[in-house]
Amino acid sequence: MGSWAGARDGWLTKDQQRENFGTKSITPNTLRDVRAGITTILSDSRIFSLGITSCFFEGAMYLFIFFWSAALKSARVHTGGPLADEDLPYGLIFSCFMCAMMGGSAFFSLFSANHNRESAAYVLMSVTLLASACLSAAVVLENEMAVFWALCAIEASIGAYFPSMALLKSEVVEDGVRGRVYSILRFPLNVFVVVVHSLDQEGDEHRNRVFMTLAALLMVAFFVVKRNLGPAK
């Protein structure tokens, strides 16, 4: 059987072999595609601003997932009282976070009923500013309930962030380069999260530094979006 298959392959032309068995080696010019995607991002300030914002905001979101429980536990200890030594109701807290995220998504749907770029940019600016303020509040405040509501506000901002960012990307990035640009925009986000996690340390001081740094970066994202995607643009 093997010899018959080999003889048959010899009878077929190269084009017929590719059609029946597929090309054995695929060598797309990946480097050229990457270079073209980077050029597209750097040449359009609107796309660049979306890349900066997605890196900082989504990076803050991923880091928030790892730090929120420690922040609430620390606030409970500082608050004191009979519950200081008890575990947090993680299931209830997570459910509240999900409800807050749904509320943020509903807010975007109501506020951006026309689904235009101007309203989406306004929502994006609002959620970056809100998330920055709440991360700072989670550092400054020591009351458990105050920290909890600040974290819920962060989740609400996440719920409004994703639809606004998706709408802006669809308006700004052209269809022909969308997949290429989206892939490149994910790279700095992954690097950012990996680098920050590689510097993890135990204790409240490190977590507070991370929160304040993320708050500052979100403020940078706010001004970048305001300048390049604001109502006047």
Buried (B, 14 or more C-beta within 10 A) or exposed (E): EEEEEEEEEEEEEEEEBEEEEEEEEEEEEEEEBBEBBBEBBEEBBBBBBBBBBBBBBBBBBBBBEBBBBBBBBBBBBBBEEEEEEEEBEEEEBEEBBEBBBEBBBEBBEEBBEEBEBBBBBBBBBBBBBBBBBBBBBBBEBBEBEBBBBBBBBBBBBBBBBBBBBEBBBEBBBEEEBBEBBBEBBBEBBEEBBEEBEEEEEEEBEBBBBBBBBBBBBBBBBBBBBBEBBBEEB
